[in-house]
Amino acid sequence: MKYLIKTVCKVKPKRIVLMTMLCLCYLPNAIAATQDELEARIALLEQKLLALSQESNDLKKQVIESNKQLAQLNNHLQKQQIVINNQKKALKNSQKAVLTKQQPPSNPTQISNNQIVLVNTPKADIVLGENPPEKRSFTLAEFKDYIKDEIGFSYNGYFRGGWSTSSNGKPKNYAEGALGRFGNEYGGWYDLVFKQKIYDQDGRRVDTIVMIDGNVATNKAAGLFNTQDDNLMQFSDIYLETKGFVPSFPDAKLWVGKHSLPYNEIQMLDWKTQKTPAGGGIGVENLKVGIGAFDVALVRADVNVKSKKGVAKIDSNGNEIIQHKKEEVDLNELEIRYRDIPLWKDATLGVNARYSAPNKSKIQDNVSVKNAWLGSFVLRQNKFFGGFNQFTLQTATNSVASQLANINTNNPEFASNSDNDYIGTHTGGKAYRFVSEGEAYLSNDIIVAHALALTSGNDVYSYDLNRPHADFTSFKSAIRPAYIWDTYNQSGVELGYFRQKNKVKNKTYVEEGYKTTLYHSFKVGKSILSSRPDIRFYVSYIEALQNDISKFDFNGKDHQISFGVQTEVWF
């Protein structure tokens, strides 16, 4: 009986009620039955209750097992969803940089991070009932370029400037065109270029271009434009450029206005081997003929010439002086270049010629202006030890040859200065020049840039001495080895040396000097000549060993130690 009571207690209430009712129904029979029958019935009832309890336990185990299986299935589904989401994300990222065609929405919208959708068919071209216009997707960078090209306006330029001082008062730059400009220039030069597209259809394009350049003195707070403080500004270019208007030459550029063929600058010495300042002209560039390309330009560059006839005047002291009036003489310059001639792997050759032709009027017999030639061969070797090297061989006559005799700026210009003055006596003098410029990576961490110029001439006018019939020879050099710490840091030294000898009427004048500049540079890119912006911290020592030609001094001394920081940037 004890076992029976224990078993009954484990049975659920509903079953207890059922058992109670059964007992009540069978109570009369039970009373009448014998003791053996009663015990037999109780034993049978116990067996049935045990069977019901076993079934309940089995059902409970099945429920628990089912719950475990459902939990495992749910966990597996979650892992699969994570994999699918990652695959979708990777696919979306791979499509960001790819230009794809897709059905357009009702309005241009941003369809994903860093991706823009545009409709490229003008509204005027959409006809009702036709298919909707095609749409293209762009990355954000591509979208910016698209907008820039669609609007057609661009603004870019260049500037340099910084802080400097010296151990002996105001720092002075000396022969930067011969020793190298690094640590030897203290101005703030700038170029600003504005370009606006005004037509672009059927393979023809027209742009207007304006370039402003000048200098901002960095030694004074005021920057008012005036020549006394070296604050200058000029409109160096104002012209119209077209493409697709030259028959049979769809890639040729035709321009008209104040412009010239491109300059070629020797960066480390800050002068040009090719430069033709122009008042106005016409030019065609990129005429693909044969194995190369032709550039040709005809420009105006009038000069002021002092008259031979003088006018006598009396000065304040009562002395008679002779003044010579300046007259403006028409000057036209024709320049032809045949470039990009392939030689061997990664090497090209260019052949350039320029003729400067004065055009005096019939009443200008009292002025003398000589024509001048400039001829050049340009050999460029790209991928030269990871960099490049360019060699230029030139010859010039008369006033252009005289420019090559300058200690500092050696631009091959016809006029003697920025005021367009033609001065001196020119009697057919000639000059020859060989220039080398480039940079090379000696290893992954060491780069070397250089600029060298060997020049000689005879019977030229010396603008430095203001003497005619001068013979000269000169050697100018700057070399800059640097250690590349990483993409943003370089440390190095620039070494410069020059020597020039002028001989006039058996008298020899010698100018000689050297420069050492130690620096560390914060920059973007590993190249010295082709990566900007650049922030340079430097200390520079310059000494003039001989100064017979320039009579230059550093505030009473023959040497200077300067300190400074300079930035240079293209944008």
GURODREN-119554 format. One line per 5 residues: number of its first residue (from 1); their letters; for each residue x, y, z of C-alpha. Coordinates in nm, 4 decimals. Layout:
N
NUM = A = X,Y,Z  ...
//
This chain:
571
1 = MKYLI = 0.0000,0.0000,0.0000  0.2872,0.2310,0.0706  0.4100,0.1809,-0.2878  0.0602,0.2513,-0.4173  0.0319,0.5803,-0.2315
6 = KTVCK = 0.3740,0.6920,-0.3615  0.2778,0.6106,-0.7153  -0.0580,0.7871,-0.6914  0.1067,1.1042,-0.5663  0.3054,1.1213,-0.8857
11 = VKPKR = -0.0078,1.1033,-1.0959  -0.1585,1.4269,-1.2198  -0.4804,1.5666,-1.0610  -0.7015,1.4790,-1.3589  -0.6043,1.1184,-1.3297
16 = IVLMT = -0.6700,1.1226,-0.9553  -1.0219,1.2540,-1.0191  -1.0767,0.9818,-1.2784  -0.9605,0.7173,-1.0389  -1.1870,0.8513,-0.7684
21 = MLCLC = -1.4924,0.8316,-0.9933  -1.4043,0.4794,-1.0975  -1.3700,0.3801,-0.7385  -1.7117,0.5274,-0.6552  -1.8685,0.3418,-0.9463
26 = YLPNA = -1.7215,0.0114,-0.8445  -1.7631,0.0601,-0.4722  -2.0761,-0.1609,-0.4359  -1.9164,-0.4419,-0.6260  -1.5991,-0.4029,-0.4340
31 = IAATQ = -1.7823,-0.4401,-0.1058  -1.9433,-0.7553,-0.2295  -1.6351,-0.8985,-0.3775  -1.4028,-1.1147,-0.2023  -1.0729,-0.9986,-0.0682
36 = DELEA = -0.8785,-1.1752,-0.3496  -1.0772,-1.0059,-0.6219  -1.0183,-0.6652,-0.4649  -0.6427,-0.7167,-0.4498  -0.6382,-0.8375,-0.8125
41 = RIALL = -0.8208,-0.5282,-0.9318  -0.5866,-0.2998,-0.7369  -0.2824,-0.4700,-0.8920  -0.4288,-0.4228,-1.2439  -0.4968,-0.0580,-1.1713
46 = EQKLL = -0.1374,-0.0091,-1.0553  -0.0074,-0.1586,-1.3828  -0.2201,0.0827,-1.5876  -0.1015,0.3805,-1.3839  0.2636,0.2764,-1.4336
51 = ALSQE = 0.2078,0.2486,-1.8100  0.0551,0.6000,-1.8241  0.3483,0.7434,-1.6260  0.6014,0.5807,-1.8645  0.4225,0.7234,-2.1699
56 = SNDLK = 0.4311,1.0718,-2.0097  0.8091,1.0487,-1.9539  0.8697,0.9319,-2.3122  0.6663,1.2246,-2.4491  0.8625,1.4684,-2.2345
61 = KQVIE = 1.1956,1.3336,-2.3675  1.0719,1.3707,-2.7261  0.9781,1.7355,-2.6639  1.3207,1.8088,-2.5145  1.4981,1.6442,-2.8118
66 = SNKQL = 1.2838,1.8409,-3.0592  1.3713,2.1683,-2.8858  1.7435,2.0837,-2.9126  1.7107,2.0158,-3.2864  1.5205,2.3433,-3.3406
71 = AQLNN = 1.7932,2.5375,-3.1552  2.0665,2.3803,-3.3699  1.8729,2.4551,-3.6887  1.8215,2.8191,-3.5860  2.1940,2.8602,-3.5075
76 = HLQKQ = 2.2841,2.7149,-3.8491  2.0429,2.9528,-4.0237  2.1960,3.2538,-3.8454  2.5455,3.1540,-3.9570  2.4241,3.1120,-4.3148
81 = QIVIN = 2.2623,3.4588,-4.3043  2.5905,3.6151,-4.1873  2.7746,3.4538,-4.4787  2.5096,3.5773,-4.7254  2.5259,3.9332,-4.5848
86 = NQKKA = 2.9064,3.9378,-4.6144  2.8854,3.8182,-4.9741  2.6310,4.0890,-5.0583  2.8519,4.3559,-4.8963  3.1610,4.2374,-5.0856
91 = LKNSQ = 2.9684,4.2363,-5.4138  2.8365,4.5877,-5.3494  3.1868,4.7179,-5.2704  3.3287,4.5626,-5.5884  3.0625,4.7403,-5.7934
96 = KAVLT = 3.1311,5.0872,-5.6518  3.4219,5.1595,-5.8883  3.2573,5.0064,-6.1965  3.0493,5.2151,-6.4368  2.7331,5.0120,-6.5002
101 = KQQPP = 2.4122,5.0646,-6.6932  2.0861,5.0193,-6.5092  1.7182,5.1174,-6.5240  1.6685,5.4813,-6.4178  1.4597,5.5790,-6.1161
106 = SNPTQ = 1.2066,5.8569,-6.1307  1.4690,6.0981,-5.9986  1.8505,6.0862,-5.9760  1.9319,5.9496,-5.6338  2.2221,5.8251,-5.4312
111 = ISNNQ = 2.1945,5.4485,-5.4559  2.4716,5.3457,-5.2204  2.7606,5.4816,-5.0225  2.9980,5.6770,-5.2469  2.7872,5.6047,-5.5582
116 = IVLVN = 2.5817,5.8499,-5.7639  2.3236,5.7855,-6.0365  2.2800,6.0326,-6.3228  2.0517,6.0509,-6.6263  2.2725,6.1349,-6.9237
121 = TPKAD = 1.9968,6.2230,-7.1734  1.8797,6.5870,-7.1788  1.5141,6.6446,-7.0980  1.4566,6.8042,-7.4384  1.5518,6.4749,-7.6061
126 = IVLGE = 1.2975,6.2644,-7.4113  0.9906,6.1790,-7.6184  0.6746,6.0515,-7.4529  0.6130,5.6849,-7.5157  0.9757,5.6032,-7.5808
131 = NPPEK = 1.2064,5.4101,-7.3549  1.3379,5.6099,-7.0585  1.6916,5.7495,-7.0911  1.9883,5.5405,-6.9909  2.1450,5.6048,-6.6572
136 = RSFTL = 2.5031,5.5572,-6.5474  2.6388,5.5065,-6.1989  2.9584,5.6744,-6.0821  3.1831,5.6601,-5.7826  3.2054,5.9870,-5.5930
141 = AEFKD = 3.5458,6.0663,-5.7493  3.4083,5.9949,-6.0976  3.1050,6.2061,-6.0213  3.3266,6.5021,-5.9265  3.5168,6.4693,-6.2548
146 = YIKDE = 3.1882,6.4376,-6.4414  3.0516,6.7563,-6.2864  3.3801,6.9401,-6.3499  3.3750,6.8380,-6.7144  3.0028,6.9085,-6.7519
151 = IGFSY = 3.0334,7.2562,-6.6001  3.3599,7.3016,-6.7850  3.5268,7.5244,-6.5255  3.8595,7.4500,-6.3642  4.0907,7.6490,-6.1385
156 = NGYFR = 4.4480,7.5444,-6.0730  4.7863,7.6949,-6.0144  5.1064,7.7074,-5.8153  5.2659,7.9052,-5.5363  5.5644,7.9032,-5.3059
161 = GGWST = 5.6559,8.1008,-4.9953  5.7758,8.0768,-4.6390  5.9791,8.2237,-4.3537  6.3540,8.2904,-4.3600  6.6312,8.4798,-4.1828
166 = SSNGK = 7.0108,8.4778,-4.1748  7.3012,8.5147,-3.9336  7.3693,8.8602,-4.0781  7.0418,9.0459,-4.1173  6.8097,9.0049,-4.4141
171 = PKNYA = 6.8867,8.6909,-4.6209  6.9863,8.7577,-4.9811  6.9554,8.5209,-5.2739  7.2651,8.4871,-5.4880  7.2922,8.3348,-5.8366
176 = EGALG = 7.0057,8.0919,-5.7776  7.0015,8.0251,-6.1523  7.3583,7.8965,-6.1241  7.3827,7.7474,-5.7722  7.0309,7.6105,-5.7335
181 = RFGNE = 6.7232,7.7707,-5.5830  6.6748,7.5444,-5.2787  6.7573,7.7449,-4.9647  6.8450,8.0370,-5.1938  6.5119,8.2049,-5.2744
186 = YGGWY = 6.2885,8.4110,-5.0486  6.0002,8.5353,-5.2625  5.6443,8.4136,-5.3004  5.5797,8.3432,-5.6669  5.2362,8.2271,-5.7845
191 = DLVFK = 5.0448,8.1150,-6.0959  4.6645,8.1136,-6.1148  4.4916,7.9520,-6.4141  4.1181,7.9851,-6.4863  3.9619,7.7715,-6.7599
196 = QKIYD = 3.5996,7.7707,-6.8802  3.4467,7.5433,-7.1422  3.2054,7.7307,-7.3677  3.1315,7.4682,-7.6345  3.1596,7.0889,-7.6544
201 = QDGRR = 2.9664,6.9112,-7.9264  3.0245,6.6908,-8.2332  3.3902,6.6356,-8.1480  3.4623,7.0081,-8.1213  3.5492,7.1884,-7.8023
206 = VDTIV = 3.6199,7.5539,-7.7179  3.7734,7.6812,-7.3917  3.8673,8.0253,-7.2683  4.1797,8.0383,-7.0508  4.3211,8.3164,-6.8338
211 = MIDGN = 4.6476,8.2896,-6.6417  4.7626,8.5385,-6.3773  5.1090,8.5215,-6.2286  5.3361,8.7353,-6.0174  5.5241,8.7637,-5.6923
216 = VATNK = 5.4299,8.8417,-5.3325  5.7167,8.9622,-5.1159  5.7429,8.7552,-4.7975  5.9620,8.9943,-4.5961  5.6907,9.2558,-4.5277
221 = AAGLF = 5.3400,9.2424,-4.3917  5.1875,9.4722,-4.6558  5.1373,9.3177,-4.9965  5.0234,9.6114,-5.2086  5.1112,9.5701,-5.5745
226 = NTQDD = 5.4166,9.7784,-5.6555  5.7598,9.7214,-5.8015  5.9443,9.8702,-5.5020  5.8369,9.5922,-5.2638  5.8505,9.3174,-5.5283
231 = NLMQF = 5.4726,9.2689,-5.5241  5.3899,9.2047,-5.8884  5.0988,9.0744,-6.0931  5.0396,9.0295,-6.4636  4.8019,8.8598,-6.7054
236 = SDIYL = 5.0520,8.6292,-6.8708  4.7930,8.4366,-7.0759  4.4510,8.5302,-7.2136  4.3467,8.3120,-7.5051  4.0859,8.0920,-7.6714
241 = ETKGF = 4.1725,7.7247,-7.7213  3.9865,7.4916,-7.9558  4.0015,7.1232,-8.0403  3.8567,6.9507,-8.3471  3.8560,7.2565,-8.5753
246 = VPSFP = 4.1688,7.1732,-8.7791  4.0667,6.9613,-9.0816  4.2138,6.6088,-9.0856  4.3633,6.6593,-8.7367  4.0867,6.5910,-8.4798
251 = DAKLW = 4.3284,6.5964,-8.1839  4.5021,6.9210,-8.2813  4.4636,7.2303,-8.0632  4.4191,7.5691,-8.2290  4.4552,7.8727,-8.0032
256 = VGKHS = 4.4366,8.2492,-8.0532  4.5255,8.5217,-7.8022  4.8005,8.6061,-7.5567  4.9783,8.2734,-7.5342  5.2771,8.0777,-7.6649
261 = LPYNE = 5.3969,7.7213,-7.6998  5.4627,7.5438,-7.3660  5.7661,7.6390,-7.1596  6.0255,7.3850,-7.0465  6.1577,7.4655,-6.6982
266 = IQMLD = 6.4788,7.3504,-6.5327  6.3248,7.3324,-6.1867  6.6338,7.3297,-5.9694  6.7812,7.6379,-6.1431  6.4473,7.8162,-6.1993
271 = WKTQK = 6.4884,7.9106,-6.5651  6.3581,7.7776,-6.8943  6.5277,7.6227,-7.1956  6.2129,7.6943,-7.4014  6.0273,8.0194,-7.3395
276 = TPAGG = 5.8681,8.2720,-7.5745  5.6772,8.5448,-7.3893  5.3998,8.6680,-7.6175  5.1787,8.9709,-7.6424  4.9396,8.7835,-7.8666
281 = GIGVE = 4.9448,8.5232,-8.1380  4.8085,8.2133,-8.3020  4.9262,7.8566,-8.2646  4.8463,7.4975,-8.3514  4.9645,7.2116,-8.1322
286 = NLKVG = 4.9628,6.8330,-8.1650  4.9509,6.8010,-8.5425  5.0210,6.4276,-8.5803  5.2499,6.4044,-8.8821  5.4664,6.1006,-8.9497
291 = IGAFD = 5.6147,5.9485,-8.6367  5.5911,6.2650,-8.4256  5.3787,6.5727,-8.3631  5.4143,6.9302,-8.4906  5.3608,7.2471,-8.2865
296 = VALVR = 5.3760,7.5849,-8.4590  5.3089,7.9391,-8.3340  5.3370,8.2960,-8.4581  5.3392,8.5576,-8.1793  5.3965,8.9292,-8.1182
301 = ADVNV = 5.6584,9.0489,-7.8676  5.7312,9.4168,-7.9424  6.0395,9.5748,-7.7829  6.1437,9.9229,-7.6713  6.4565,10.0384,-7.8523
306 = KSKKG = 6.6673,10.3427,-7.7686  6.6996,10.5864,-8.0579  7.0471,10.6631,-8.1923  6.9608,11.0297,-8.2158  6.9749,11.2145,-7.8885
311 = VAKID = 6.7968,11.5264,-7.7715  7.0085,11.7810,-7.5856  6.8689,11.9043,-7.2548  7.0008,12.1173,-6.9693  6.9970,11.9624,-6.6243
316 = SNGNE = 6.9444,12.1492,-6.2935  7.3150,12.2311,-6.2716  7.3187,12.3939,-6.6128  7.5006,12.1064,-6.7787  7.3983,11.9810,-7.1193
321 = IIQHK = 7.2911,11.6165,-7.1305  7.1878,11.3993,-7.4210  6.8692,11.1972,-7.3789  6.7718,10.9147,-7.6119  6.4070,10.8523,-7.6709
326 = KEEVD = 6.2793,10.4955,-7.6774  6.0750,10.3754,-7.9713  5.8547,10.0693,-7.9911  5.9520,9.8250,-8.2628  5.7216,9.5549,-8.3943
331 = LNELE = 5.8615,9.2069,-8.3331  5.7186,8.8791,-8.4640  5.8462,8.5378,-8.3605  5.7825,8.2148,-8.5493  5.8370,7.8940,-8.3542
336 = IRYRD = 5.8195,7.5371,-8.4878  5.8613,7.2165,-8.2894  5.8617,6.8556,-8.4023  5.8461,6.6385,-8.0906  5.7821,6.2915,-7.9516
341 = IPLWK = 5.9966,6.1244,-8.2163  6.0546,5.7686,-8.0876  6.4165,5.6564,-8.0693  6.4530,5.3489,-7.8504  6.2560,5.2150,-7.5567
346 = DATLG = 6.1120,5.5015,-7.3469  6.3235,5.7600,-7.5334  6.1975,6.0478,-7.7514  6.3590,6.3283,-7.9503  6.2377,6.6805,-8.0173
351 = VNARY = 6.3663,6.9372,-8.2687  6.2772,7.3023,-8.2064  6.3473,7.6240,-8.3966  6.2474,7.9869,-8.3357  6.3083,8.2947,-8.5480
356 = SAPNK = 6.2646,8.6448,-8.4032  6.2073,8.9020,-8.6787  6.1976,9.2775,-8.6056  5.9637,9.4731,-8.8330  6.0741,9.8351,-8.8293
361 = SKIQD = 5.8597,10.1031,-8.9866  5.9928,10.3322,-9.2614  6.0502,10.6117,-9.0140  6.2583,10.4031,-8.7728  6.5974,10.4280,-8.9411
366 = NVSVK = 6.7353,10.5751,-8.6188  6.6969,10.2482,-8.4259  6.8882,9.9252,-8.4633  6.7361,9.5854,-8.3904  6.8911,9.2551,-8.4982
371 = NAWLG = 6.6980,8.9371,-8.5695  6.7792,8.6264,-8.3667  6.7657,8.2477,-8.3934  6.7183,7.9753,-8.1343  6.7612,7.6087,-8.2219
376 = SFVLR = 6.7251,7.3104,-7.9873  6.7492,6.9323,-7.9746  6.5742,6.7693,-7.6790  6.6377,6.4068,-7.5879  6.4278,6.2623,-7.3075
381 = QNKFF = 6.4801,5.9223,-7.1493  6.1866,5.8097,-6.9362  6.2071,5.5285,-6.6794  6.5700,5.6175,-6.6150  6.6498,5.4278,-6.2920
386 = GGFNQ = 6.2869,5.4795,-6.1936  6.2944,5.8497,-6.2843  6.3873,6.0382,-6.6024  6.6673,6.2319,-6.7662  6.6392,6.5078,-7.0249
391 = FTLQT = 6.9247,6.6461,-7.2355  6.8957,6.9739,-7.4260  7.1449,7.1067,-7.6810  7.0896,7.4667,-7.7955  7.2377,7.7400,-8.0082
396 = ATNSV = 7.1303,8.1035,-8.0239  7.2301,8.4311,-8.1883  7.2323,8.8031,-8.1061  7.0121,8.9142,-7.8142  6.8952,8.5567,-7.7367
401 = ASQLA = 7.2588,8.4438,-7.7176  7.3244,8.7317,-7.4788  7.0562,8.5954,-7.2426  7.2482,8.2688,-7.2196  7.5481,8.4667,-7.0887
406 = NINTN = 7.3666,8.5844,-6.7750  7.4875,8.4561,-6.4395  7.1390,8.4119,-6.3033  6.8301,8.3884,-6.5254  6.8996,8.2219,-6.8602
411 = NPEFA = 6.5593,8.2264,-7.0288  6.6099,8.2413,-7.4091  6.4113,8.5612,-7.4567  6.4592,8.8350,-7.7158  6.4106,9.1369,-7.4887
416 = SNSDN = 6.6685,9.2078,-7.2205  6.4248,9.2488,-6.9275  6.0631,9.2277,-6.8161  6.0053,9.5868,-6.9322  6.0487,9.4641,-7.2915
421 = DYIGT = 6.3642,9.6724,-7.3417  6.6054,9.5862,-7.6208  6.9435,9.7168,-7.5136  7.3061,9.6716,-7.6096  7.5000,9.6257,-7.9283
426 = HTGGK = 7.4438,9.2949,-8.1035  7.6709,9.2085,-8.3921  7.5947,8.8477,-8.4783  7.7175,8.6893,-8.1555  7.6509,8.3201,-8.0921
431 = AYRFV = 7.6107,8.1014,-7.7850  7.5888,7.7257,-7.7289  7.4394,7.5445,-7.4337  7.4131,7.1871,-7.3098  7.1678,7.1166,-7.0261
436 = SEGEA = 7.0966,6.7974,-6.8325  6.8133,6.7597,-6.5833  6.6560,6.4598,-6.4153  6.6256,6.2319,-6.1168  6.7104,5.8686,-6.0505
441 = YLSND = 6.6486,5.6185,-5.7698  6.9782,5.4608,-5.6685  6.7808,5.2303,-5.4383  6.4349,5.2135,-5.2870  6.5424,5.4651,-5.0230
446 = IIVAH = 6.7886,5.6915,-5.2070  6.7017,5.9395,-5.4828  6.9244,6.1911,-5.6621  6.8064,6.4921,-5.8640  7.0375,6.7147,-6.0660
451 = ALALT = 7.0605,7.0087,-6.3052  7.3759,7.0891,-6.5053  7.4385,7.3570,-6.7679  7.7519,7.4077,-6.9803  7.7437,7.7278,-7.1887
456 = SGNDV = 7.9856,7.9195,-7.4062  7.9576,8.2087,-7.6463  8.1452,8.4732,-7.8379  8.0809,8.8326,-7.9383  7.7663,8.8672,-7.7264
461 = YSYDL = 7.6451,9.1605,-7.5208  7.6980,9.1030,-7.1474  7.3908,9.2284,-6.9615  7.5734,9.1710,-6.6307  7.8687,9.3924,-6.7294
466 = NRPHA = 7.6788,9.6179,-6.9719  7.9607,9.5578,-7.2203  7.9446,9.4445,-7.5871  8.1683,9.1968,-7.7702  8.2053,8.9599,-7.4766
471 = DFTSF = 8.3253,8.6011,-7.4910  8.2193,8.3752,-7.2070  8.2138,8.0232,-7.0660  8.0091,7.9011,-6.7707  7.9412,7.5885,-6.5677
476 = KSAIR = 7.6324,7.5759,-6.3475  7.5268,7.2837,-6.1320  7.2989,7.1670,-5.8534  7.2726,6.8118,-5.7253  7.0360,6.6913,-5.4538
481 = PAYIW = 7.0725,6.3420,-5.3042  6.8072,6.2510,-5.0476  6.7137,5.9656,-4.8173  6.3488,5.8598,-4.8395  6.2190,5.7732,-4.4928
486 = DTYNQ = 5.8719,5.7078,-4.6272  5.6194,5.8624,-4.8650  5.5907,6.1705,-4.6440  5.9476,6.2345,-4.5256  6.2796,6.3018,-4.6976
491 = SGVEL = 6.6140,6.4252,-4.5688  6.8975,6.5367,-4.7904  7.1448,6.7943,-4.9069  7.1617,7.0164,-5.2147  7.5106,7.1033,-5.3378
496 = GYFRQ = 7.5592,7.3825,-5.5891  7.8653,7.5153,-5.7684  7.9170,7.7536,-6.0597  8.1960,7.9344,-6.2350  8.1683,8.1874,-6.5166
501 = KNKVK = 8.4395,8.3695,-6.7055  8.3691,8.6715,-6.9243  8.6351,8.8199,-7.1455  8.5942,9.1694,-7.2886  8.8788,9.3478,-7.4757
506 = NKTYV = 9.1433,9.1178,-7.3313  9.0188,9.1728,-6.9773  8.8869,8.8708,-6.7858  8.6082,8.8798,-6.5280  8.5440,8.5733,-6.3096
511 = EEGYK = 8.2394,8.4890,-6.0964  8.2465,8.1790,-5.8780  8.0522,8.0459,-5.5818  7.9145,7.7420,-5.4056  7.6230,7.6459,-5.1844
516 = TTLYH = 7.5411,7.3721,-4.9323  7.1836,7.3265,-4.8125  7.0797,7.0701,-4.5500  6.7081,6.9997,-4.5306  6.4238,6.7816,-4.4137
521 = SFKVG = 6.1042,6.7787,-4.6143  5.7450,6.6864,-4.5344  5.5818,6.5964,-4.8644  5.3363,6.3733,-5.0463  5.5219,6.1373,-5.2792
526 = KSILS = 5.8786,6.0139,-5.3123  5.9859,6.2069,-5.6217  6.1905,6.5264,-5.5809  6.0915,6.6962,-5.9068  5.7378,6.5700,-5.9673
531 = SRPDI = 5.5696,6.5434,-5.6254  5.4054,6.8314,-5.4410  5.3056,6.9696,-5.1899  5.6385,7.0084,-5.0164  5.7310,7.1680,-4.6800
536 = RFYVS = 6.1071,7.2166,-4.6464  6.3016,7.2979,-4.3313  6.6539,7.4016,-4.4237  6.9817,7.5643,-4.3289  7.1946,7.6946,-4.6140
541 = YIEAL = 7.5534,7.8159,-4.6500  7.6464,8.0217,-4.9584  7.9812,8.1778,-5.0418  8.0896,8.3960,-5.3339  8.4490,8.2982,-5.4055
546 = QNDIS = 8.4912,8.5628,-5.6773  8.2513,8.8372,-5.7825  8.4234,9.0302,-6.0619  8.1064,9.0310,-6.2720  7.8218,9.0966,-6.0287
551 = KFDFN = 8.0059,9.2770,-5.7448  7.7621,9.0973,-5.5141  7.7992,9.0758,-5.1346  7.5934,8.9463,-4.8431  7.5429,9.2634,-4.6388
556 = GKDHQ = 7.9154,9.3364,-4.6421  8.0335,8.9746,-4.6315  8.1281,8.7198,-4.8961  7.9195,8.4427,-4.7368  7.5842,8.3834,-4.5688
561 = ISFGV = 7.4197,8.1306,-4.3371  7.0423,8.1326,-4.3711  6.7614,7.9393,-4.2028  6.4064,7.8926,-4.3116  6.1040,7.6880,-4.4024
566 = QTEVW = 5.9441,7.6981,-4.7452  5.6385,7.5414,-4.8999  5.5749,7.4720,-5.2651  5.2506,7.3352,-5.4053  5.0677,7.2673,-5.7299
571 = F = 4.6901,7.2630,-5.7126
//
